[in-house]
Amino acid sequence: MKLSPPTQRRLANFRANRRGYYSLWIFLTLFGISLFAEFLANDKPIVMQLDGRLMMPIFVTYTENELGGQFSTEAKYEDPFVQQLILDRGGWMLWPPIRYNYNTIDWFIDEPVPAPPSARHWLGTDDGARDVVARLLYGFRLSVAFGLALTIIASIIGIAAGAVQGYYGGLVDLIGQRIIEVWAGLPMLFLLIILSSMIEPGVGWLLGLLVLFSWMTLVSVVRAEFLRTRNFDHVRAARALGVDSRKIMVKHVLPNAMVATLTYLPFILNGSITTLTALDFLGFGLPPGSPSLGELLAQGKSNIQSPWLGLTGFITLAVMLTLLIFIGEAVRDAFDPRRSPAIE
């Protein structure tokens, strides 16, 4: 499929911004690696063979009875007794590079926790004897996935609200602006803390609460574009021909508004991840025990004598947010009509 000349120009502008272009690939590579966290950090073998049968513990739950043990509960593969059961029956196991899940407690560690980095734990452990690398890998995936979900949902609501205000104008726009002014004046952080203390914490609840206060970011941008574009000749002609208003908004006005909107999305994603990290750091975010960059920073604050905790969380967050800022700058340059690919 051949791309249109404006799209080709935008892609060329994006590639011309080397910092943003390479940042995108680095970010996608890191996020892609985190998507396979179960294969990289897990307290269960990826695959094993027992009595001539291939088994995949990361997908299927096997009881200790099935492995030759005495209990009917799920087998604990990190237990040396269970490992010996498998080996005694001529079996073998293929382990992930990191033999710990994000919530795996290392009961066999021989030093006080938080334990410093070692060959057993590459970035040490937290104060619950859980491997920092495993929690970092799962926490990075959760933070980015949560941020993407929040960005997409909030952007859809914000674009719809701004489109209605800008297209219809008049009383609709006036009422919408007053509602947004009142809603934007509410103390978001305090309300989130109050609601989080009243409701049992969960990813769905937290996402819903943040969406309530995040959808206003794009309203002003989309509203301004719709106010400007609704008086274009082709829009007025479509309205005169009796074309449905929703069709005009989607096909004739929204594409113009999306140019300005897309430049904001990386920065909105950046803010979404920062908000989640801040709430987790304060203890009002994800449920206790969830892999979280904010919780890792909080542990670094509580355990000053273990600097690897705070440094790991800080460096990870700094690198992730810096990459997103560079990507956002490249997207902004790509949609800037005044720039050409030859201009750096």
HUHU-V972919 format. One record per pair of residues at least 12 apart in sequence whose C-alpha atoms are under 10 Angstrom apart, sorted by the first residue. I is the first residue (numbers start at 1). J is the second residue. If there is no record, write none. Layout:
BEGIN
[[I & J] [I & J]]
END
This chain:
BEGIN
[[6 & 334] [6 & 335] [6 & 337] [7 & 334] [7 & 335] [8 & 334] [9 & 334] [9 & 335] [9 & 337] [9 & 339] [9 & 340] [9 & 341] [10 & 330] [10 & 331] [10 & 332] [10 & 333] [10 & 334] [10 & 335] [10 & 336] [10 & 337] [10 & 339] [10 & 340] [10 & 341] [11 & 330] [11 & 331] [11 & 333] [11 & 334] [11 & 335] [11 & 341] [12 & 334] [12 & 340] [12 & 341] [12 & 342] [13 & 330] [13 & 331] [13 & 332] [13 & 333] [13 & 334] [13 & 335] [13 & 336] [13 & 337] [13 & 339] [13 & 340] [13 & 341] [13 & 342] [13 & 343] [13 & 344] [14 & 327] [14 & 329] [14 & 330] [14 & 331] [14 & 332] [14 & 333] [14 & 334] [14 & 335] [14 & 341] [15 & 330] [15 & 331] [15 & 333] [15 & 334] [15 & 341] [16 & 330] [16 & 333] [16 & 334] [16 & 340] [16 & 341] [16 & 342] [16 & 343] [16 & 344] [17 & 326] [17 & 327] [17 & 329] [17 & 330] [17 & 331] [17 & 333] [17 & 334] [17 & 341] [17 & 343] [17 & 344] [18 & 326] [18 & 327] [18 & 330] [18 & 344] [19 & 323] [19 & 326] [19 & 327] [19 & 329] [19 & 330] [20 & 323] [20 & 324] [20 & 325] [20 & 326] [20 & 327] [20 & 328] [20 & 329] [20 & 330] [20 & 331] [20 & 333] [21 & 323] [21 & 326] [21 & 327] [21 & 329] [21 & 330] [21 & 331] [22 & 323] [22 & 326] [22 & 327] [23 & 319] [23 & 320] [23 & 322] [23 & 323] [23 & 324] [23 & 325] [23 & 326] [23 & 327] [23 & 328] [23 & 330] [24 & 323] [24 & 324] [24 & 326] [24 & 327] [24 & 328] [24 & 330] [25 & 323] [25 & 327] [26 & 320] [26 & 323] [27 & 319] [27 & 320] [27 & 321] [27 & 322] [27 & 323] [27 & 324] [27 & 327] [30 & 137] [30 & 140] [30 & 141] [30 & 320] [31 & 137] [31 & 140] [31 & 141] [31 & 142] [31 & 144] [31 & 145] [31 & 320] [32 & 141] [33 & 137] [33 & 141] [34 & 136] [34 & 137] [34 & 138] [34 & 139] [34 & 140] [34 & 141] [34 & 142] [34 & 144] [35 & 137] [35 & 138] [35 & 140] [35 & 141] [35 & 142] [35 & 145] [36 & 137] [36 & 138] [36 & 141] [37 & 96] [37 & 98] [37 & 101] [37 & 102] [37 & 134] [37 & 135] [37 & 136] [37 & 137] [37 & 138] [37 & 139] [37 & 140] [37 & 141] [38 & 58] [38 & 59] [38 & 96] [38 & 98] [38 & 100] [38 & 101] [38 & 102] [38 & 134] [38 & 137] [38 & 138] [39 & 58] [39 & 95] [39 & 96] [39 & 97] [39 & 98] [39 & 99] [40 & 95] [40 & 96] [40 & 97] [40 & 98] [40 & 99] [40 & 100] [40 & 101] [40 & 134] [40 & 137] [41 & 95] [41 & 96] [41 & 97] [41 & 98] [41 & 99] [41 & 100] [41 & 101] [41 & 102] [41 & 131] [41 & 133] [41 & 134] [41 & 135] [41 & 137] [41 & 138] [42 & 58] [42 & 78] [42 & 95] [42 & 96] [42 & 97] [42 & 98] [42 & 99] [42 & 100] [42 & 101] [42 & 102] [42 & 103] [42 & 104] [42 & 134] [43 & 57] [43 & 58] [43 & 76] [43 & 77] [43 & 78] [43 & 79] [43 & 95] [43 & 96] [43 & 98] [43 & 99] [43 & 100] [43 & 101] [43 & 102] [43 & 103] [43 & 104] [43 & 105] [44 & 56] [44 & 57] [44 & 58] [44 & 59] [44 & 61] [44 & 75] [44 & 76] [44 & 77] [44 & 78] [44 & 93] [44 & 94] [44 & 95] [44 & 96] [44 & 99] [44 & 100] [44 & 101] [45 & 57] [45 & 58] [45 & 77] [45 & 78] [45 & 92] [45 & 93] [45 & 94] [45 & 95] [45 & 96] [45 & 99] [46 & 58] [46 & 59] [46 & 93] [46 & 94] [46 & 95] [46 & 96] [47 & 59] [47 & 92] [47 & 93] [47 & 94] [47 & 95] [47 & 96] [48 & 86] [48 & 91] [48 & 92] [48 & 93] [48 & 94] [48 & 95] [49 & 86] [49 & 87] [49 & 89] [49 & 90] [49 & 91] [49 & 92] [49 & 93] [49 & 94] [50 & 66] [50 & 67] [50 & 85] [50 & 86] [50 & 87] [50 & 88] [50 & 89] [50 & 90] [50 & 91] [50 & 92] [50 & 93] [51 & 67] [51 & 86] [51 & 89] [51 & 90] [51 & 91] [51 & 92] [52 & 89] [52 & 90] [52 & 91] [53 & 91] [54 & 91] [54 & 92] [54 & 93] [55 & 93] [56 & 93] [56 & 94] [57 & 75] [57 & 77] [57 & 93] [61 & 73] [61 & 74] [61 & 75] [62 & 74] [62 & 75] [62 & 76] [63 & 75] [63 & 76] [64 & 76] [64 & 77] [64 & 82] [64 & 85] [67 & 82] [67 & 83] [67 & 85] [67 & 86] [67 & 89] [67 & 91] [68 & 82] [68 & 85] [68 & 86] [68 & 88] [68 & 89] [69 & 81] [69 & 82] [69 & 85] [69 & 86] [77 & 93] [77 & 99] [78 & 99] [78 & 100] [78 & 104] [78 & 105] [78 & 106] [78 & 107] [78 & 108] [79 & 107] [79 & 108] [80 & 108] [98 & 120] [98 & 121] [98 & 122] [98 & 131] [98 & 133] [98 & 134] [99 & 120] [99 & 121] [99 & 131] [99 & 134] [100 & 121] [100 & 130] [100 & 131] [100 & 132] [100 & 133] [100 & 134] [100 & 135] [101 & 130] [101 & 131] [101 & 132] [101 & 133] [101 & 134] [101 & 135] [101 & 137] [101 & 138] [101 & 291] [102 & 130] [102 & 131] [102 & 132] [102 & 133] [102 & 134] [102 & 135] [102 & 136] [102 & 137] [102 & 138] [102 & 139] [102 & 289] [102 & 290] [102 & 291] [102 & 292] [103 & 128] [103 & 129] [103 & 130] [103 & 131] [103 & 134] [103 & 135] [103 & 138] [103 & 289] [103 & 290] [103 & 291] [104 & 128] [104 & 129] [104 & 130] [104 & 131] [104 & 134] [104 & 135] [105 & 125] [105 & 126] [105 & 128] [105 & 129] [105 & 130] [105 & 131] [106 & 121] [106 & 125] [106 & 128] [106 & 129] [106 & 130] [106 & 131] [107 & 129] [107 & 130] [108 & 129] [109 & 121] [109 & 125] [109 & 129] [111 & 129] [112 & 125] [112 & 127] [112 & 129] [113 & 125] [113 & 126] [113 & 127] [113 & 128] [113 & 129] [113 & 130] [113 & 306] [114 & 126] [114 & 127] [114 & 128] [114 & 129] [114 & 130] [114 & 131] [114 & 132] [114 & 299] [114 & 300] [114 & 303] [114 & 305] [114 & 306] [114 & 307] [114 & 308] [114 & 309] [115 & 127] [115 & 128] [115 & 129] [115 & 130] [115 & 131] [115 & 132] [115 & 306] [115 & 308] [116 & 306] [116 & 307] [116 & 308] [116 & 309] [117 & 131] [117 & 132] [117 & 308] [121 & 133] [121 & 134] [122 & 134] [123 & 136] [123 & 308] [123 & 309] [123 & 312] [124 & 306] [124 & 308] [124 & 309] [125 & 306] [125 & 308] [125 & 309] [126 & 296] [126 & 299] [126 & 300] [126 & 303] [126 & 306] [126 & 308] [126 & 309] [127 & 299] [127 & 300] [127 & 302] [127 & 303] [127 & 306] [127 & 309] [128 & 289] [128 & 299] [132 & 291] [132 & 296] [132 & 308] [132 & 309] [132 & 312] [132 & 313] [133 & 312] [134 & 291] [135 & 289] [135 & 290] [135 & 291] [135 & 292] [135 & 293] [135 & 296] [136 & 291] [136 & 292] [136 & 293] [136 & 296] [136 & 312] [136 & 313] [136 & 316] [137 & 291] [137 & 292] [137 & 293] [138 & 290] [138 & 291] [138 & 292] [138 & 293] [139 & 290] [139 & 291] [139 & 292] [139 & 293] [139 & 294] [139 & 295] [139 & 296] [139 & 313] [140 & 273] [140 & 291] [140 & 292] [140 & 293] [140 & 316] [140 & 317] [140 & 320] [141 & 291] [141 & 292] [142 & 203] [142 & 273] [142 & 290] [142 & 291] [142 & 292] [142 & 293] [143 & 272] [143 & 273] [143 & 274] [143 & 276] [143 & 277] [143 & 291] [143 & 292] [143 & 293] [143 & 294] [143 & 317] [144 & 269] [144 & 270] [144 & 272] [144 & 273] [144 & 320] [145 & 269] [145 & 273] [146 & 203] [146 & 204] [146 & 206] [146 & 207] [146 & 269] [146 & 272] [146 & 273] [146 & 276] [147 & 207] [147 & 268] [147 & 269] [147 & 270] [147 & 271] [147 & 272] [147 & 273] [147 & 274] [147 & 275] [147 & 276] [148 & 265] [148 & 266] [148 & 268] [148 & 269] [148 & 270] [148 & 272] [148 & 273] [149 & 207] [149 & 211] [149 & 269] [149 & 272] [150 & 206] [150 & 207] [150 & 208] [150 & 210] [150 & 211] [150 & 214] [150 & 215] [150 & 268] [150 & 269] [150 & 272] [150 & 273] [151 & 211] [151 & 214] [151 & 215] [151 & 265] [151 & 266] [151 & 267] [151 & 268] [151 & 269] [151 & 270] [151 & 271] [151 & 272] [151 & 273] [152 & 211] [152 & 215] [152 & 265] [152 & 268] [152 & 269] [153 & 207] [153 & 208] [153 & 211] [153 & 214] [153 & 215] [154 & 207] [154 & 208] [154 & 210] [154 & 211] [154 & 212] [154 & 213] [154 & 214] [154 & 215] [154 & 216] [154 & 217] [154 & 218] [154 & 268] [154 & 272] [155 & 211] [155 & 214] [155 & 215] [155 & 216] [155 & 217] [155 & 218] [155 & 219] [155 & 261] [155 & 262] [155 & 264] [155 & 265] [155 & 268] [156 & 215] [156 & 218] [157 & 211] [157 & 212] [157 & 214] [157 & 215] [157 & 216] [157 & 217] [157 & 218] [157 & 219] [158 & 211] [158 & 214] [158 & 215] [158 & 216] [158 & 217] [158 & 218] [158 & 219] [158 & 220] [158 & 221] [158 & 222] [158 & 223] [159 & 215] [159 & 216] [159 & 217] [159 & 218] [159 & 219] [159 & 220] [159 & 221] [159 & 222] [159 & 223] [159 & 254] [159 & 257] [159 & 258] [159 & 261] [160 & 215] [160 & 218] [160 & 219] [160 & 222] [160 & 223] [160 & 249] [160 & 254] [161 & 173] [161 & 176] [161 & 180] [161 & 215] [161 & 216] [161 & 218] [161 & 219] [161 & 220] [161 & 222] [161 & 223] [162 & 176] [162 & 177] [162 & 216] [162 & 217] [162 & 218] [162 & 219] [162 & 220] [162 & 221] [162 & 222] [162 & 223] [162 & 224] [162 & 225] [162 & 226] [162 & 227] [162 & 257] [163 & 219] [163 & 220] [163 & 221] [163 & 222] [163 & 223] [163 & 224] [163 & 225] [163 & 226] [163 & 227] [163 & 246] [163 & 249] [163 & 250] [163 & 253] [163 & 254] [163 & 257] [164 & 176] [164 & 219] [164 & 222] [164 & 223] [164 & 226] [164 & 227] [164 & 246] [164 & 249] [165 & 177] [165 & 219] [165 & 220] [165 & 222] [165 & 223] [165 & 224] [165 & 226] [165 & 227] [166 & 219] [166 & 220] [166 & 221] [166 & 222] [166 & 223] [166 & 224] [166 & 225] [166 & 226] [166 & 227] [166 & 228] [166 & 229] [166 & 230] [166 & 249] [167 & 222] [167 & 223] [167 & 224] [167 & 225] [167 & 226] [167 & 227] [167 & 228] [167 & 229] [167 & 230] [167 & 231] [167 & 245] [167 & 246] [167 & 248] [167 & 249] [167 & 253] [168 & 226] [168 & 227] [168 & 230] [168 & 245] [169 & 223] [169 & 226] [169 & 227] [169 & 230] [173 & 223] [173 & 227] [176 & 219] [177 & 219] [177 & 220] [180 & 216] [180 & 219] [180 & 220] [181 & 216] [183 & 212] [183 & 213] [183 & 216] [184 & 213] [184 & 214] [184 & 216] [184 & 217] [186 & 213] [187 & 213] [188 & 209] [188 & 210] [188 & 212] [188 & 213] [188 & 214] [189 & 210] [189 & 213] [189 & 275] [189 & 278] [189 & 279] [189 & 284] [191 & 209] [191 & 213] [192 & 206] [192 & 209] [192 & 210] [192 & 212] [192 & 213] [192 & 279] [192 & 284] [192 & 285] [193 & 279] [193 & 282] [193 & 283] [193 & 284] [193 & 285] [194 & 284] [195 & 209] [195 & 284] [196 & 209] [196 & 279] [196 & 283] [196 & 284] [196 & 285] [196 & 286] [197 & 284] [200 & 286] [200 & 287] [201 & 284] [201 & 285] [201 & 286] [201 & 287] [201 & 288] [202 & 285] [202 & 286] [202 & 287] [202 & 288] [202 & 290] [203 & 285] [203 & 286] [203 & 287] [203 & 290] [204 & 286] [205 & 285] [205 & 286] [206 & 276] [206 & 279] [206 & 284] [206 & 285] [206 & 286] [206 & 287] [207 & 276] [207 & 285] [207 & 286] [210 & 272] [210 & 275] [210 & 276] [211 & 272] [214 & 268] [214 & 271] [214 & 272] [217 & 261] [217 & 264] [217 & 265] [217 & 268] [218 & 260] [218 & 261] [218 & 262] [218 & 264] [218 & 265] [218 & 268] [219 & 261] [221 & 257] [221 & 258] [221 & 260] [221 & 261] [221 & 264] [222 & 253] [222 & 254] [222 & 256] [222 & 257] [222 & 258] [222 & 259] [222 & 260] [222 & 261] [223 & 257] [224 & 257] [225 & 253] [225 & 254] [225 & 255] [225 & 256] [225 & 257] [225 & 258] [225 & 259] [225 & 260] [225 & 261] [226 & 249] [226 & 253] [226 & 254] [226 & 256] [226 & 257] [227 & 253] [227 & 257] [228 & 253] [228 & 256] [228 & 257] [229 & 249] [229 & 252] [229 & 253] [229 & 254] [229 & 256] [229 & 257] [230 & 248] [230 & 249] [230 & 252] [230 & 253] [230 & 254] [231 & 253] [232 & 252] [232 & 253] [234 & 248] [234 & 252] [234 & 253] [235 & 248] [235 & 249] [235 & 251] [235 & 252] [235 & 253] [236 & 248] [238 & 252] [259 & 331] [259 & 332] [259 & 334] [259 & 335] [259 & 336] [260 & 332] [260 & 335] [260 & 336] [261 & 332] [262 & 328] [262 & 331] [262 & 332] [262 & 335] [263 & 327] [263 & 328] [263 & 329] [263 & 330] [263 & 331] [263 & 332] [263 & 333] [263 & 334] [263 & 335] [263 & 336] [264 & 328] [264 & 329] [264 & 331] [264 & 332] [265 & 324] [265 & 327] [265 & 328] [265 & 331] [265 & 332] [266 & 321] [266 & 323] [266 & 324] [266 & 325] [266 & 326] [266 & 327] [266 & 328] [266 & 329] [266 & 330] [266 & 331] [266 & 332] [267 & 321] [267 & 324] [267 & 325] [267 & 326] [267 & 327] [267 & 328] [267 & 329] [268 & 324] [268 & 328] [269 & 321] [269 & 324] [269 & 325] [269 & 328] [270 & 320] [270 & 321] [270 & 322] [270 & 323] [270 & 324] [270 & 325] [270 & 328] [271 & 321] [273 & 293] [273 & 294] [273 & 317] [273 & 320] [273 & 321] [274 & 293] [274 & 294] [274 & 317] [274 & 321] [275 & 294] [276 & 292] [276 & 293] [276 & 294] [277 & 292] [277 & 293] [277 & 294] [277 & 295] [277 & 296] [277 & 297] [277 & 298] [277 & 317] [278 & 293] [278 & 294] [278 & 295] [278 & 297] [278 & 298] [279 & 294] [279 & 295] [280 & 292] [280 & 293] [280 & 294] [280 & 295] [280 & 296] [280 & 297] [280 & 298] [281 & 293] [281 & 294] [281 & 295] [281 & 296] [281 & 297] [281 & 298] [281 & 299] [281 & 301] [282 & 294] [282 & 295] [282 & 297] [282 & 298] [283 & 295] [283 & 298] [292 & 313] [293 & 310] [293 & 312] [293 & 313] [293 & 314] [293 & 316] [293 & 317] [294 & 310] [294 & 313] [294 & 314] [294 & 317] [295 & 310] [295 & 313] [296 & 309] [296 & 310] [296 & 311] [296 & 312] [296 & 313] [296 & 314] [297 & 309] [297 & 310] [297 & 311] [297 & 312] [297 & 313] [297 & 314] [297 & 317] [298 & 310] [298 & 313] [299 & 313] [300 & 312] [300 & 313] [300 & 314]]
END
